[in-house]
């Protein structure tokens, strides 16, 4: 198994996974800590019901409580204990995500405790992840409501005494359009109503899951759907890793990140067909296009929702130094864990039988990372799809995907995605572009 040669810090920063600089991070943490890390916050504001339930679960389960004590040992910056952590979550889950240069706020507050043995032990427990799932489901209800639209404005808005740019401000739209052709505007590319309040979106989630207006212009299908030899990119993303010769069972704990089919595909009987096969993984821009498309013409064989974890980083990287926010050379441990996440995180697996027998059965995995509650399919078992058709969507946060091929298929992954890429690479992937093809 090759050592993971990961994308550059710049690639993750450009895709919204890291703060733009130390000043942005420090300002966020100082403001959040000042508002919520005090003894009166919970009484004055009140904890959301699932957070109150989570608090009671932590404090009444002796083993879980001990792990939370362990994960905060030696941590001197807030959150310094589970009370401060829950207060911070309570603040985040009462609001819609703002446009800005911070990166995922959940990562900002969870990074240190994810990087501890106590955190790993707690965050891999099924009963604890059920509470996280309930938190995300509660947030999803809010983000799907009209109350979340206050961030969808063309100017600025104020929250907690601070001013933020709306998602339709010139500054935000410039960032949203970075991956599209020069001259194409948000209104050109996405379905919306620029003359209506909130650009016509019914909620933050409606905006987050926006649809293309003219996909044939902005993300055309190479060769058209009649060419069944091409495999298209299922997501708008950045290349993370490629691996050949997949193993049914690989070690997830004592060496560099691995794909282990029995874990990746949750012991499904179809997993055996992919032994010795290949896989390509990418990660999405946190503010980019979050629907996923069919990579081939074919039939949906099976869709599996896997509960999984939310904050368990790769064990091999636990305890590694966390670089400062303005470090341009070193990734934080959690961003070295995307292969591990694919094996254990909350995710959805689709098996698709391609019409072209030279491709045959493939799998597509949509992987929720931290601020993801669900990976939602919009297709069903037995449905036929064409390359480029919508398969589903992610909801309200950062995401990753993986696509896999059998060893007996005649598919070869495109050379622009090498198994051993250049160090600190940055290889963007446009949805629908050719990522593999039949090589006869």
C-alpha positions in Angstrom: 0.0 0.0 0.0 1.5 3.4 -1.0 2.0 6.1 1.5 -0.6 8.8 1.2 0.7 11.8 -0.7 -1.8 14.4 0.4 -3.0 17.6 -1.3 -1.3 20.8 -0.3 -2.3 23.0 2.6 -3.3 25.5 -0.1 -5.7 23.0 -1.6 -7.5 22.5 1.7 -7.5 26.2 2.4 -8.9 27.1 -1.0 -11.6 24.6 -0.5 -12.6 26.1 2.8 -11.2 23.5 5.2 -8.8 25.7 7.0 -8.8 29.3 8.2 -7.5 31.9 5.9 -5.0 33.0 8.6 -4.4 33.0 12.3 -6.2 36.3 12.8 -9.5 34.9 11.5 -9.2 31.8 13.7 -8.2 33.9 16.8 -11.0 36.3 16.3 -13.6 33.5 16.0 -12.4 31.6 19.1 -12.1 34.8 21.2 -15.6 35.9 20.3 -17.1 32.5 20.9 -15.3 31.9 24.1 -16.2 35.3 25.5 -19.9 34.8 24.8 -20.5 31.2 25.9 -17.7 29.9 28.2 -19.1 31.2 31.5 -21.2 29.9 34.3 -24.3 31.8 33.4 -24.6 31.0 29.7 -26.7 27.9 29.9 -29.1 29.5 32.3 -29.5 32.7 30.4 -29.7 31.2 26.8 -30.9 27.7 27.5 -29.5 24.5 26.0 -31.2 23.0 23.0 -33.1 19.8 24.1 -30.6 17.4 22.3 -27.7 19.2 23.8 -29.2 19.0 27.3 -29.8 15.2 26.7 -26.1 14.9 25.5 -25.0 16.7 28.7 -26.9 14.3 30.9 -25.6 11.3 28.9 -22.0 12.4 29.4 -22.4 13.2 33.1 -24.4 10.0 34.0 -22.4 7.4 32.1 -19.3 6.8 34.1 -17.2 5.4 31.3 -18.1 8.2 28.9 -17.6 10.9 31.6 -14.1 9.5 32.3 -13.2 9.6 28.5 -14.4 13.3 28.4 -12.2 14.1 31.4 -9.3 12.4 29.6 -9.7 14.1 26.3 -9.5 17.6 28.0 -6.4 16.8 30.1 -3.6 19.2 29.3 -5.8 21.4 27.1 -5.4 25.1 28.1 -7.5 26.8 25.4 -11.3 26.7 25.3 -13.1 24.5 25.1 -11.4 23.2 28.2 -14.1 20.9 29.4 -17.4 19.3 28.2 -19.5 22.1 29.6 -17.7 24.7 27.4 -17.8 22.3 24.5 -21.6 21.9 24.8 -22.1 25.6 25.1 -20.1 26.2 21.9 -22.2 23.5 20.1 -25.4 25.1 21.4 -24.3 28.5 19.9 -23.4 27.0 16.5 -26.6 24.9 16.2 -28.8 28.0 16.8 -27.4 29.7 13.6 -27.0 29.3 9.9 -23.4 29.1 8.5 -22.0 32.5 7.6 -19.8 33.3 4.6 -16.3 33.9 5.8 -12.7 32.8 5.9 -12.9 30.6 9.0 -13.4 27.1 7.7 -15.8 24.6 9.4 -16.4 26.0 12.9 -17.0 22.5 14.2 -13.4 21.6 13.3 -12.1 24.7 15.0 -13.6 23.7 18.3 -13.1 19.9 18.0 -9.6 19.6 16.6 -7.7 19.4 19.9 -9.9 16.8 21.5 -10.2 14.7 18.4 -6.4 14.5 18.6 -6.4 12.6 22.0 -6.8 9.0 22.9 -9.7 9.9 25.2 -11.4 11.7 22.3 -10.8 8.7 19.9 -12.2 6.3 22.5 -15.3 8.4 23.1 -16.0 9.4 19.5 -15.9 5.8 18.2 -18.6 4.7 20.6 -22.0 3.9 18.9 -24.1 5.3 21.8 -22.2 8.6 21.7 -22.5 9.0 18.0 -26.3 8.5 18.3 -26.3 11.8 20.3 -24.2 13.6 17.7 -26.6 12.3 15.0 -29.6 13.7 17.0 -27.7 17.1 17.2 -27.2 17.2 13.5 -30.8 16.2 12.8 -32.0 19.1 15.0 -29.7 21.5 13.2 -31.0 20.2 9.8 -34.5 21.0 10.8 -33.5 24.6 11.5 -31.4 24.9 8.3 -34.3 23.7 6.3 -36.6 26.4 7.7 -37.2 29.9 6.5 -35.7 31.2 9.8 -32.2 30.2 8.4 -32.5 32.6 5.4 -31.1 35.7 7.2 -27.6 34.8 5.9 -28.9 34.8 2.2 -28.6 38.6 1.6 -26.7 40.7 -0.9 -25.3 43.1 1.7 -24.3 42.5 5.3 -26.1 41.4 8.5 -25.3 41.6 12.2 -25.2 38.7 14.7 -23.9 38.9 18.3 -22.7 42.5 17.7 -20.5 41.5 14.7 -21.1 42.2 11.0 -20.9 39.5 8.3 -21.2 39.4 4.5 -24.3 37.8 3.1 -24.0 34.8 0.8 -25.1 37.0 -2.2 -22.7 39.8 -1.5 -20.1 40.5 -4.2 -17.3 39.1 -1.9 -19.1 35.8 -1.2 -20.2 35.3 -4.8 -16.7 35.8 -6.0 -15.6 33.0 -3.8 -18.5 30.8 -4.8 -17.6 31.2 -8.5 -13.9 30.4 -8.3 -14.3 27.0 -10.0 -16.3 28.3 -13.0 -15.3 30.0 -16.2 -14.4 33.7 -16.1 -17.4 35.9 -16.7 -20.0 33.3 -15.5 -22.0 34.7 -12.6 -23.9 32.9 -9.8 -27.1 33.8 -11.5 -25.8 32.3 -14.8 -24.8 29.0 -13.3 -27.4 28.2 -10.6 -31.2 28.2 -10.5 -32.3 31.2 -8.5 -34.4 34.3 -8.7 -32.1 37.4 -8.2 -35.1 39.7 -8.0 -36.8 37.8 -5.1 -36.0 38.0 -1.4 -33.1 35.6 -0.6 -32.6 34.9 -4.3 -35.7 32.8 -4.2 -34.3 30.1 -1.8 -36.6 28.8 0.8 -33.9 28.1 3.4 -30.2 27.9 3.9 -30.2 24.2 3.0 -32.1 25.0 -0.2 -29.3 27.4 -1.1 -26.6 24.9 0.0 -28.1 22.3 -2.3 -28.6 24.6 -5.3 -29.0 23.1 -8.7 -27.2 24.0 -12.0 -29.2 26.1 -14.4 -27.3 25.1 -17.6 -25.2 22.1 -16.7 -24.5 21.5 -20.4 -22.6 24.8 -20.4 -20.8 24.8 -17.0 -20.3 21.0 -16.5 -20.9 19.2 -19.8 -20.8 15.4 -20.1 -17.7 14.4 -22.2 -18.8 12.3 -25.2 -22.4 12.6 -24.3 -24.4 10.0 -22.4 -24.3 7.7 -25.4 -20.6 7.1 -24.8 -20.7 4.3 -22.3 -16.9 3.8 -22.1 -16.4 7.0 -19.9 -16.7 7.2 -16.2 -17.6 10.7 -15.0 -16.7 12.5 -11.8 -19.6 12.1 -9.3 -18.7 15.2 -7.3 -17.3 18.7 -7.7 -14.1 18.2 -5.7 -10.4 18.1 -5.1 -8.4 14.9 -5.7 -7.3 13.3 -2.4 -6.0 9.8 -3.2 -6.0 6.9 -5.6 -5.2 3.3 -4.7 -4.9 0.1 -6.7 -5.1 -3.5 -5.4 -7.7 -2.9 -2.7 -7.6 -5.4 0.2 -10.6 -7.1 1.8 -9.2 -6.3 5.3 -6.4 -3.9 5.9 -5.0 -2.4 9.1 -6.6 0.9 10.1 -4.7 1.4 13.3 -0.9 0.9 13.0 0.2 2.3 9.6 -0.6 5.0 7.2 -4.2 5.4 6.1 -5.8 2.4 4.4 -8.9 1.3 2.6 -10.3 -1.9 4.1 -13.1 -3.2 1.9 -14.9 -5.1 4.7 -15.1 -1.8 6.7 -15.4 0.6 3.8 -18.4 -1.4 2.4 -19.8 -2.4 5.8 -19.4 -6.2 5.3 -21.8 -6.2 2.3 -21.6 -9.5 0.3 -20.8 -7.4 -2.8 -17.5 -6.2 -1.3 -15.7 -9.3 -2.2 -16.0 -8.4 -5.9 -13.8 -5.3 -5.4 -10.8 -7.2 -3.9 -7.7 -6.3 -5.9 -9.6 -3.4 -7.5 -9.1 0.4 -7.5 -10.5 3.4 -5.8 -10.3 7.2 -6.2 -11.2 9.6 -3.4 -11.8 13.4 -3.4 -13.1 16.0 -1.0 -15.6 18.8 -1.7 -15.3 22.6 -1.3 -17.2 23.4 1.9 -19.2 26.1 0.0 -19.3 24.4 -3.4 -21.8 22.3 -5.3 -23.0 19.5 -3.0 -25.2 17.3 -5.2 -23.7 14.1 -6.7 -24.2 12.8 -10.2 -24.2 9.3 -11.8 -20.7 8.4 -13.0 -22.0 5.8 -15.5 -25.1 4.7 -17.4 -26.4 1.9 -15.3 -28.9 0.6 -12.7 -28.9 1.3 -9.0 -28.4 -2.1 -7.4 -28.4 -1.2 -3.7 -28.2 1.9 -1.5 -26.9 1.4 2.1 -26.9 4.1 4.8 -24.2 3.5 7.3 -24.5 5.4 10.7 -20.7 5.6 11.4 -18.7 8.1 13.4 -18.5 11.9 13.2 -15.3 13.0 15.0 -12.9 9.9 15.1 -9.7 10.8 13.3 -7.1 8.2 12.1 -5.4 6.6 15.1 -2.0 6.7 13.4 -2.2 10.6 13.6 -3.5 11.0 17.2 -1.1 13.1 19.3 0.6 14.7 16.3 1.3 18.4 16.7 -1.5 20.6 15.5 0.1 23.3 13.3 -0.9 26.9 13.8 -3.7 28.2 11.6 -1.3 30.2 9.3 1.1 27.2 8.7 1.4 26.8 4.9 3.3 23.5 5.0 1.8 21.1 7.5 -1.7 19.7 7.6 -3.6 19.2 10.9 -4.1 15.6 11.8 -7.8 15.4 11.0 -7.0 16.4 7.3 -4.6 13.5 7.1 -7.5 11.2 8.0 -9.8 11.2 4.9 -9.0 7.6 3.9 -9.7 6.6 7.5 -13.0 8.5 7.5 -14.1 6.6 4.4 -14.0 3.4 6.5 -15.7 4.6 9.7 -17.6 7.9 9.1 -21.3 8.3 8.6 -21.8 7.6 4.9 -24.0 6.2 2.1 -22.9 3.5 -0.3 -24.4 3.0 -3.7 -23.7 0.0 -5.9 -24.3 0.6 -9.6 -24.3 -2.0 -12.3 -23.0 -0.2 -15.4 -24.7 -0.9 -18.7 -21.2 -1.4 -20.2 -20.1 -4.9 -19.2 -16.4 -3.8 -19.4 -17.2 -1.5 -16.5 -19.6 -3.8 -14.6 -20.4 -3.2 -10.9 -19.0 -0.1 -9.3 -19.5 1.5 -5.9 -19.9 5.2 -5.0 -19.6 6.4 -1.4 -20.8 9.7 -0.2 -19.0 10.5 3.1 -20.2 12.9 5.8 -17.5 14.7 7.6 -18.1 16.5 10.9 -20.8 19.0 10.0 -22.8 16.5 7.9 -26.0 14.9 9.2 -27.0 13.0 6.1 -26.0 11.9 2.7 -29.4 11.8 0.9 -30.1 9.7 -2.1 -32.7 11.0 -4.7 -32.7 7.7 -6.6 -33.9 4.2 -5.5 -32.9 0.6 -5.9 -33.6 -0.7 -9.4 -33.7 2.8 -11.0 -31.8 3.3 -14.2 -29.6 6.4 -14.5 -27.5 8.0 -17.2 -24.1 9.5 -16.7 -24.6 13.0 -15.2 -28.0 12.3 -13.7 -28.5 13.4 -10.1 -28.0 10.7 -7.5 -28.4 12.7 -4.3 -26.9 15.4 -2.1 -24.9 16.2 1.0 -26.4 18.5 3.6 -24.9 21.6 5.2 -21.2 20.9 5.6 -17.9 19.4 4.4 -17.9 16.2 2.5 -15.8 13.6 0.8 -16.5 10.8 -1.8 -14.9 7.6 -3.1 -15.6 5.6 -6.3 -14.4 2.0 -6.7 -13.9 -0.5 -9.5 -13.4 -4.2 -9.7 -10.1 -5.8 -10.6 -11.8 -7.7 -13.4 -13.2 -4.5 -15.0 -11.4 -2.9 -18.0 -11.6 0.5 -16.4 -8.5 2.5 -15.9 -8.4 5.7 -13.8 -7.1 8.7 -15.7 -3.4 9.4 -15.4 -4.0 12.9 -14.1 -4.9 11.2 -10.8 -1.7 9.2 -10.1 -1.3 6.7 -7.4 1.8 8.5 -6.2 1.1 12.2 -7.1 3.5 15.1 -6.6 4.0 16.1 -3.0 1.5 18.8 -1.9 -0.5 18.5 -5.0 -3.7 20.4 -6.0 -5.7 18.6 -8.6 -9.3 19.9 -8.9 -12.1 17.7 -10.3 -15.1 19.1 -12.1 -18.3 17.2 -11.7 -19.1 15.1 -14.9 -15.5 15.3 -16.2 -13.9 12.0 -17.3 -12.0 10.5 -14.4 -11.7 7.0 -15.9 -12.4 5.0 -19.1 -12.6 1.5 -20.5 -9.2 0.5 -21.7 -9.6 -2.4 -24.1 
